[in-house]
Amino acid sequence: MTTLIAIVFILSYAFIALEHLIKVNKAATALIAAVACWTIYVVGAGDYHIVGEQLIEHLGELSGILFFLLGAMTIVELVDSHNGFNIITRKITQTRKRKLLWIISLITFFLSAVLDNLTTTIVMVSLLRKVIKDPEERLFFAGVIVIAANAGGAWSPIGDVTTTMLWIGGQITAANIIIKLILPSLACLVTPLIILSIKMKGHVTRPDEGKDKYVSSLTERQQTFVFFAAVLILILVPVFKTVTHLPPFMGILLGLGILWLITELMHGDKDEEDKHVLSVAHALRKIDSPSILFFLGILMSIAALQSIGVLSHTAEWMSSTIANDNIIIISIGLLSAIVDNVPLVAAVQGMYDLNQYPTDHYFWEFLAYCTGTGGSALIIGSAAGVAAMGMEKISFFWYLKKISLLALVGYFAGALIYMGQHLLFPM
């Protein structure tokens, strides 16, 4: 049973990677793989009740991510329909590729620490469409955004799901993780940027700002209000989670409801046609639904691997065969580029308790960095990568050829900075 599920997962992974060659949408492959893995599991296990309970439990956890993604994408689409991103794009007048890359990357890095890497990727990729006209050039910038978003999320307790897990689990504290990981995370981004700056030349072409009759009916004050209301809502989602201890998707759904109410009242006096195009209902139709289904399929497949114990056994094998903590953690970080980092971190949390590695121990801090940034090595290795893949139609092999090596160089640069920092300042 375990072997068969592993084979199905590997084959589906290959089909997703070869999406553009076989002409089959990756969402279809991911959904079939998810159902196939769970079907094999339930038939092989024989205990339908236990498997059913595990499935519902995983679905409950994953639905939170999916609803968060749905809410965030809808809010971004609503801002876009109100031309809200023009507030930022008007400020970004730079057209030189080298300087623009640094500007976009650093904005992404720091924004990711405040929001989270998934939301930031959605926002910044949407912004790219307003700044860069050429689709191929936009792909490259989107790939770097994935690196920047993951690096930015690693040093903040609310910037990445795995860092949040460790924070809630008591393995790390907020202030300490910021102090210890900001330099390694910055190195993870800056190293690829320096390499790119050496060879990157030329200018980007900005897209024409077409006049939309619906947008032209908006005042600049209304556009600005919707933009800043959306940004404030996204920033307050982590605050809502901290105060209420409810999952982040509850905060994003509350924010979506509030923004829905605001826009309904704002456009109440417009005729039905104008009002509809500027509504949340219209924004919901514009979001990339196949990407959400792909996200569901791939995460459900990984959940099956977690349920049969493949991930925990892999972690135990690494722990028993490799004596060096640094090698174990770096390997887990690289493994998170293949399978989701959330179940990997959950498995590690279950293997090592706070008696062995107390709060703010080197082990947990380095784990937060590696699992937060290691996923950048492959496009489907992180939530940020999956979101960018769906929004800009980035192929697996394009990312592997153009971005993966840069991501790995940054990953190891940050790891070296962290280890060196610990040697110089062990406390």
N, C-alpha and C positions, 0 to 999 in steps of 0.2 A: 504493500500500500504506500509506504513512505517513498519508495523508489519511483513508483508510478506517478505520484503527485509531483515529485521533483522533476521528472521527465516532462510532464505537462507544463510545469512552470518554465523550464528552460526553453522548451519549444515555443511557448507563447512569447517569451522574452525575445527569441530570435525573430518571430513573425513581426513583433512590434518594431524591432530594429530595422527590419527589411520592408517596412510599410510602403515606401515609395517604389520599391521594386515589384512587390506582389500586388500592389494596388488595392489593398484591403485596409480600411480605416482601423487604426490602432485601438479605438474604443470597442469595436466589434470583437477583436482578438482578446482584449482584456476581459470583457464580459463573459465570453465563452470559457476562457481559462479559469475564471473565478468559479463559475458554476461547475465546471469539470472537476476542479480540485476538491471542492466540497462534496460533490457527488461520490467521488472515489473514496473520500474520507468516511462518509456516512455508511457506504456499503462495506468498506473494509473494517470499520470499527464495530458495526452491528448494533451498537447502542444508539438508537435514533434520538432518544431524549437528551443524552449528554451532548451529542454533536449539535443538536438543535439549539440547546441552551448556549453553547459556545458561539454558534453562528449569530444568534440574537445579541449576545454580549458584544461581539466584534462589530456587528452592524450598528449597535448603539454608539460605540466609540467613533466609528468611521462616519456615521451620519453627522456627527458634530463638525467634522472637518468639511464634509460636503456642503452642509448648510452655511458654514462660515464662508466657504468659497463662493457659494451662490449669492450670499448677501454682499460680500465685498465686490464681486464682479458687477452686480446690479448697481451698487452705489457708484462705482467708477463709470459705468455706462451712463448713469443719470447725470453725472458731472459733465461727461463728454457731450451729451445731448444739449446741455446748457452752455457749451463752449467754455466751461470753467477752466480747462487746462490752458487756455490762452493766457491766463493770468501768469502762469509760470513760463510758457513758451515765449511770451513777449519779453521776458527778462533774460531768457537764454538766447542771446543774439549771435553767439559764437558759431561759426561754420567750419573752422579748422578742425579736422577729425581728431587730431591729437588732444587739443585743449577741450573739445566737446566730450571726448571719452573720459577725461579726468573729472570734468564737472558732473556728468551724469553718474559716474561711478561713486564719487564721494557723496553726492546727494542720496544715492541709493543706500550706501553704507550706513550713514547716520540715521536716515529715515527708517531703515529696517530695525534698528535698535529700539525705536520708539513705537512703531507699529508692530510688525513682525515680517519675516522674510517673504511669506506668501502674499500678504496684502501689498507690501512694497513693490514686489515684482509686478503685480497686476497694475498698480498705479503707474510705475515707471515705464513699462512696456506700452501702456496706453499713451503716455506722454511722448514716447519715441515717435509714434505715428504722426505727431504734430510737428516734429522737429526734423525728421529725416524722410525724404521722399523715396529714395531707392530701396526696394525690399531686401536686396542682398546686403547692403550696408546696415540696414536696420537689424537684420538677423545677427550680424556680428556684435552690434551694440547690445542686443538682447541677451546674447550669450555671456557677455561680460557683466551684465546686470545680475544674472544668476549667481556668478561668483561674488559680486559685491553684496547682494542681498543675504546670501548665506554667511559671508564673513561678518557682516554687520549684525546679523541675528545671534551669532555665537557668543558675543561678549555681553549680551543683555539678558536678564532673567525672563524677559517677555518677548525676546526677539526670535526665538526658535522653540518649537514644541519640545525638543529634547532638553534644552536648557531649562525650560519651564518645569518639565517633569522632575529634573534633578533639584530644582529650587523648592517645588512643592514637597518632594520626598525628603527634604532636609539634608541632602548631600552637599548643597552649596548655599551660600547666602548672597543676597543681591549685591551689596556693596563690594564684597570680595571678588565676585566673578567679574565685575566691571573693571576693577583695578588690575586683576591678574591677566585678563584675556584681551583687553583693548589693544595692546601693542602686537601680540601675535596675530590677532584678527586683522589689524591694519596691514601687517606685513603680508598676510594672505592675499590681500587685494592689491597693495602697492607693487609687489614684486611682478605680477603679470602686467600691470600698467606700465612699469618701467621698460619691460621687454617690448611691449607693443609700441611705446613711444619712440623707440629707436628706429623702427621700420615704418611706422604709420605716417603717411603724408597725404596732402590734398585737402579738399574741402567737401562738405556734404551739401546736397541741394535740399532746400526746405520745400515742403509741399505747398501748393497754392492754397490760400485760404479762401475757399469757395464761400459765397454768400448763401446762406440758408434762410428761406423766408420765415421759418419758425424761429430760428435763433435771432434773426433781425428784429423780431417782435419783442425780444427781451431787452430790458435796460441793462447797462453795465453793472448797476447796483444789484440787480437780480442775479446775474451771472456770478458776481463776486460773492454774494451771500450764499448761493448754493455750493460754491466751491469750498468756502471756509467752513460752512456747516458740515459738509461731508468730511473734511479733514479733521475737524474737531471730534466728530463721531468716531472716526477710525482711531484717533489717539486715545479716546476715552474708553474704548473696548477693553484694553488691559486693566484700566482703573476699575471698571465695572466688575471684571473678573476677580480682582484683588479684594474688593469690598464685599461682594456677594458670595464669592467662592463658587459661582456658577460657571459652566463652561463658556469659552469665548464666543461660541456661536449664538448664545443667548444675547450677548451684548451687541453683536453685529445685527441680529434680527430686530432688536429694540431700536438700534440706530436707523435701520432701513425703514421701520415703521414710522419713526419720527420724521425722517426725510420725506417719506411718502406724504405724510400729513402736511408738512411745510409746502411742498410743491403743489399739492392739491389746492391749498388755500391761496397760494401765490398766483395760480393760473385759473382761479375759479371764474373770473369774468371773461375769459377767452372763449372763442367758439370751440365746438367739440373737436374739430380737426386739428387746430393748433394745440389745444390742450392735450390731446392724445399723444402726439409725438414727443411732448415734453414730460410725459408721465412715467411712473415706475413700471406700469403695465407694459409700456412700449420697450422700456429698458430691459425688462425680463425676457422679451422676445429676441433681443439683440445679443444676449450673452451666449457664449460658446458652450452649448449644452453637451456636445460630444466630448469635450474635455472633462466635464464633470463626470460623465459616465465612464470615461477612461480611468479617471482617478479612482472611482468606485471599484472598477474591475481589478486594477492592479493591486490596490490595497487589500481587497478581499482575498486575492490569490496569496498574498504575503501572510494574511491572517491565517490561512489554512496551513501554511508552513509553520507558523508560530504554534498553532494548536496541536500539531503532531509532534512538536518538540524539536524540529530541525534547527531552529535558531538557538535555542538554549543549549542543545547538545554541541553545536558548533562553538559556542562561547566557552563551554566547559572543556572541550577538546583543546581549544587555544590556551586556556588557563593551565591545563595539566601538562601540555607539551612545550609551551613557551614560558620560561621563567621570568623574562624581563617585562615589567609593566609597560614600559615605553613601546616596545614592539607590539604587545597585545593591544594597547589602546590605538596605536597608529593603524594596525591591521583592522580593528573594528571600524575605525573611521573610513578606511578604504572599502570595507565590506558594505558600509552604508550607502555606497554609490550603486550597489547591485540590489540590495534589499532595503526596505524602509528603515530609517534610523530609529523610529519610535519603538518598534518591537525589539530592536537590538539593545537600546538603552534599557528598556523594561526588563529584558533578560539579564543584563549586567546588574541592574538594581536588585534583582532577585538572587543573584549569585553571591554578591558581596554586601555585607551589612555594615552598619555604622560603627560596630565594634572593631571590625577589621580596618576599615578606612573611615575615620570620623569626618564630621562636617568640615568642608573647605580643605580636604586633603588633596594633595597633588593629583592623586588618581582621578578624583571626580572632576577637578578643574580641567585636566588634560582631556578627559573623556568628553566634556562639554564642547571643547574646541574641536576635537577630531570628528565627532559625530555631527557637529553643526556645519563644518566646512567640507568634510570628505565627500558628501553627496554631490558636490559641484563637478566631480570628475566625470560623471555621466549625466546626460540630460534628464533621465528618469530616476536619478538618485536623490532627488529632493523635491519637496512640494513646490518650491520656487521654479525648479527646472521643468516640472510637469506643467505648471501654469504657463510658463513662457513657451513651452513646446506647443501647447494647444492654441495660444493666442497668436503666435507668429508662424505656426506650422513648421517648426524647426525639426529637421529629420535627425534621427539617432546618429547616423554616420557623419552628417555634416558637423554636428557638435563634437563628435569624437575626433574628427580631423582638425577642426579649427580651434576648439576651446579646451578640450580635455587636458592636453599637455600643459597649457597655461594654468589651468586649475590645479593640477598636480604640483607644479613648481611652487605656486602660491601656498598650497597646503603644507608642503614640506618646509617651506621658508618660515611659515608661522609656527610650525611644530618645533623647529630649531630655536626660534626666538623664545618660545615658551620654556623649553628645556634649559636654554642658556640663562634666561631670566631667573629660573628656579635655583640654578647653581650659584648665581651671584647674590640673590636675595631669597634664601630658603624659606623664610617665614611668609 
